[in-house]
Every structure is written in C-alpha cells, then in structure tokens.
C-alpha cells in the first residue's frame, strides 16, 4: 500500500494532508508494498529499487548506505505480535530512503511510530525538513522502546509476585518470552545506535539549525533505552536462575519429606509382615491382647522415629 503526504505550511500548527502523488517536500509511506508498487515509486521518484526492497527482509540489520545522492537508512522498530493468544514483542526493519526532494518510508508491517506523525502529534514536524523528520523518527522509536520496556518491567514484577505464591510452568514460560523480547530489543537498540553514531560522524545528510543538537538528544534517548533493556535483561536472567534454584530446592525438600514418611511407615509395615507369616511360636502369640500390644508398640516406635527426624530437621 502506498500513501502520499505533505505538510501544509500555511497553517499553524502545520497539518498533514493526503496528496495523490509524489511532490517536492512530500513523504511517501509504503506498508507491505507489492513488487509493482515498489517499481512504480522507484521509477517515478528516481530511487534505487534495492533501497526500497531492503527493509522488506525481516533479517535486515540496521545500516546506512548512499548511492547517487540517495541515502538509505534501516533501523529496527519494536512490534507487538499475537501468536496463539500470546502477546510477543519483537522488532521489524523500517527503511527510510531520502532523496533531494522527498522521503520514503518502507516497512513490511504497520509501523505504529509513523501513525503519530500522520495524526499531527509530533511538534515541529514538517515533511519538507527531511533530516529533522529522520531524527524525529529515531527519537520516537527510542521513546517507543522505553514505553515497551516499562511494560516489561511491570510484567516482571507481576510474574515475580505470582511465582512467590505458586510456581507454575506458565509463569516460567512468560519469563522466557520476556527474556526473548529483551534480547531482541537490546540487539536492535545497539544496532540503531551504531547507525546514529555513523550519521553524526559522517554527516551524509544536510543538517540545518539545531539538527545536530537534536541528533545528540536522539542518541542519548536511544542509549537510555539500550541501557534499560540490558538492566532488565540482567534482572530477568537473575530471576530465572534464582527461581530455577528454588524449584530444584523445593523438589529436594518434597523428596526428603516423602522419604522420611516412607521410613516411618515402614516400621509398622515390617512388624505387621512378621506377624503375618504362617509360622508358630511368634512372640505374644498366646497373649489375649497381643494385637493391641503390637499395635501400640509399632505406633510408639514410629512416633519416636518421627520425633528424631523432626529434631534432625529431616522434614
């Protein structure tokens, strides 16, 4: 799908309007484009076709490339997917192609961060200011990572509370999903930072006014998100190891308790087995109260053995 947008600069604040085709200072948004749509935009806007296709590969890593005055920037954006009713956080490449006259964004999914620009929720946004638009995308992307990381922090606290109450496989599976999401986030944010550092170092785009200062703010925001993801990942790894140890320890306690009960019960069973043999001249065989005496004797031995094990903290 192809959508064309342009900022109306004669309004205050500027608003985004939908246009019918590419114009100078416009923004072309492509979501899950077909081969025909890619060829159409590449031909009409004189853009390298492989630049437009770069972000459609889900394994594409964040990078920056230039060709004939056209700049390609690929960054990873956070995405929420629903697999078998389970909410999973992952990342997806977003390609940004910048020419002398316009900017094109390409993504194989619905990039939520771009919806905020269309809704005019971003201050000082103008499609004609392509470099500032790029940095604003990076900044909103880092902020979106931070929002997801705060949700992950809440999920970690909730799972920790549930694990204190009862340890089930469901909570451990949720921890594994969060751990996987944090690994995706940490890796993507680190790659995004490398792209930002290269932009700051090589300056492949023209910067105006306070663009360079804003780029520094973007790098700081991205670095903060990266550090938070690494902190939460370490916390989650520690929690996983701790609860795995606790579960193993609880299993040992249960097995020790069952073994102690088995030993205590084995004494009356053994005595009853002796008197169940079809032999003569067993002790107390001629005493009228033999059953009561043997029963009380067995119980007394079991109680003494139980008290001994309890004092020794076997259970």
Secondary structure, 3 states (H helix, E strand, C coil): CEEEEEEECCCCCCEEEEECCCCCCCEEEEECCCHHHHHHHHHHHCCCHHHHHHCCCCCCCCEEEEECCEEEEEEEEEEEEEECCEEEEEEEEEEEEECCCCEEEEECCCCHHHHHHHCCCCCCCCCCCHHHHHHHHHHHHHHHHHHHHHHHHHHHHHHHHHHHHCCCHHHHHHHHHHHHHHHHHHHHHHHHHHHHHHHHHHCCCCCCCCHHHHHHHHHHHHHHHHHHHHHHHHHHHHHHHHHHHHHHHHHHHHHHHHHHHHHHHHHHHHHHHHHCCCCCCCCCCCCCCHHHHHHHHHHHHHHHHHHHHHHCCCC
